[in-house]
Amino acid sequence: MSEILFRGQSLCLARIAGGFAELSLTRDDAINKLDRRTLDELSLAAELLERTEDLRGLLVSSGLDVFVVGADITEFGELFDRGREEIVSHTWEANQLFERLAALPLPSVVAINGFALGGGLELALAFDFRVMSDAARIGLPEVNLGLIPGYGGTVRLPRVSSVEVALDWIVSGKPQSAAAALVAGVVEQRVPASELRDAALVLLAQAADGQLDWRNRRRLRLGAVAETPAADAFQNARESLRVAPHQPARGLLIDLLERAWNKDHLLALRLEGETFAKVAKTQAASSLVRIFLNDQLVKKAGKAQRGIGAAIDQAVVLGAGIMGGGIAYTSALHGTSVRMKDIRQQALDLGMAEADKLLARQVAAGRLDETRAAKVRAAIVPQLDYQGFDRADVVVEAVVENLAVKHAVLREVEGEVGVETILLSNTSSLRIDDLAAPLARPENFAGMHFFNPVPVMPLVEIIRGERTGDAAIATAVGLALGMGKTPIVVKDGPGFLVNRILSAYIRAFLQLLSDGADFEEVDRVAEAFGWPMGPAYLEDVVGLDTGSHVCDLIFAGFPERMPAVPGNAFKALLAEGRLGQKSGAGFYRYEAGPGGRPRKFADPRAAELMAAVRPGPARRFDDGEIIERLMLPLIIESIHALQEGVVASAAELDTALLLGLGFPAYLGGALAYADWLGADHLLQRCAHHAALGPAYEAPALLRELAACGARFYDA
């Protein structure tokens, strides 16, 4: 029997058998998290426990499938907008609550099930003992959001375990198993999930009966760390853990642990709060939190766009080869049977070889066993005819990027499928409205632009033409979600969304070269800024023939902002047969390296070819000017796309750039970056570069935001 002492919306405090109390974290709205409401209710529970004199111990548990997943990230925007001192005060106030819980006049045991991450683990560390389910995972993953723990994690973890464990767990941000937690001394026991509560109660009884000295454990944790870390522990952490220049949280964490390990408990908490506030005001923290929130919004949008559409039992891929094989493999891997048709046996063989290669990698990496791999392969049926097409729910056309060829294929396949079958074209540059021209049922047709390589790239653009129906969009979104992809629905137009914005960036690069910049210097600056590769190297990897062709199509679609560039470097290189990596030479020269991966080398011939067509002399640009000239047109084109309704929200646009382009994460996306810079600043920089043409002209939406002091994101 139990007696309820307090019941809130986030937790329940009850008197249970044995003279114990149980604090059960059980939110009434899905999942346990440390938001304002939960912290307020924890404070009320602490007050009751402090006043109740006839209790022998406290059990802390969860009534849901997880313990606590962490803080409520949706509250971070408002918090981070405050001044640094206010943020310090916020963390100190929360830590005073945790200190009250840690100082309760009775022993306490936490039963950890599911996940105890971030603030969830910090809460667990405030109590005396911990028992963990074998299936649970714990950790302090704040660095993945550009942050550090703010509720005492950097203080309590090294004092419960060691500085070395804190460096490993906190600076890496990786979740830890029950076995690792037991070895580290972070938990006292690991037990099967079915035995968790009983084991925790046994441990609590031992503490209450004096078999465990819980008071002494508390005293030891109020001073400095008991065991001095190795002299080189902090330097080794700096060298071995990824400390990115644009994401300072890891470096600041190491500095904090080095400063605080030999301080008393309260001073260490003060240092943590000050460092948390410093990190919270960085661009990386703002952007990475925004990315997390955007991801939630995009997932919600995807579910809404899919609606309650019928399940896809049979898919068809038209056109084999590497792209078709990648689509078929990814579909089969995620449980959807797929027919793969081509007109040539050689292409089918290539497509199946691609699937076999991908499956072999999965087996070698231990992600699939041979039986599962064989089942995935059997779900792909290669064929030269239209057998079974009448039973297809959806057909993905992935033939050569040629309007006439696609017209012929789509017209023919429409006659072979059912009247409700959805046709989708995997196209990167051709307009959906143009492709739909010969179709009898254009409402059943949409675009589905996969990014290459299909099994790796998470983004899929779903393109809505003027006559595309909702059922086609729902089916395309459902197919993408079923393949483990992130679908973004966009409006038809030149380059759709991602390639359109990328083209503005690439054109700015071409204009820099035309004005005399050194492409190697531009690449160096772009990579230092956070891009995975500079624009010259990127185009070599894509293929200069492909990149130039796509740019020409998109430039033609926006002739005012993207007119032809004098002395186009792509054309100069292509004229000498330099296609990039695939031909061994482009902007750079390439040779096969270890494992067959191409190795990049400087090649003076590329500079000679560009100098021959460049309108003027070579010129030196400083790093700031290079970045501004590259990024302003990208931001401006992103604003135009949002303004025109090409994409429904800033969150979807920024997510598409992050997933499709490798946009620097610490910037958060083009529109998050624009908010960081500020609309007024962007207007000033547009005016400064006005002589460079309409690509640098501020869109109406940017002017409106500047006029009213607004942003693309409200918070």
Protein Blocks (a to p, Z undefined) as FASTA:
>chain_A
ZZdfbdcfkbccdddehhiacdddddfehpacddfklmmmmmmmmmmmmmpmkbcbdcdd
dfbfbfbebdcfklmmmmmmpcfklmmmmmmmmmmmmmmmmmpcbdcddddehjaehjlm
mmmmmpmbdcddfkbccddfklmnopacfehpmmmmmmmmmmklmmmmmmnopacdfklm
mmnomafbdcdfklmmmmmmmmmmmmmnopacfklmmmmmmmccfbacdfklmmmmmmmp
ccdfklmklmmmmmmmmmmmmpcfklmmmmmmmmmmmmmmpmklmmmmmmmmmmmmmmmm
mmmmnmmadcdfbdcdeheajmlmmmmmmmmmnopacddddfbfklmmmmmmmmmmmmmm
mmmnopacfklmmmmmmmpccdfbfehklmpfbdcdfbdcdfklmmmmmmmmmmmmcfkb
ccddddfkbcfklmmmmpmblmlgccddddddfklmmbdcddddfklcfklmmmmmmmmm
mnopacddddedehilmmmmmmmmmmmmmmmmmnopafklmmmmmmmnopabdfklmmmm
nopklmmmmmmmmmmmmmmlmcccehiaklmmmmnopabjmnopafbccdddehhiacdd
ddfklmmmmmmmpmbdcddddfklmmmmmmmmmmmmmmmmmmnomafbfklmmmmmmmmn
opafklopaklmmmmnopklmmmmmmmmmmnojklpccfklmmmmmnopafbfZZ
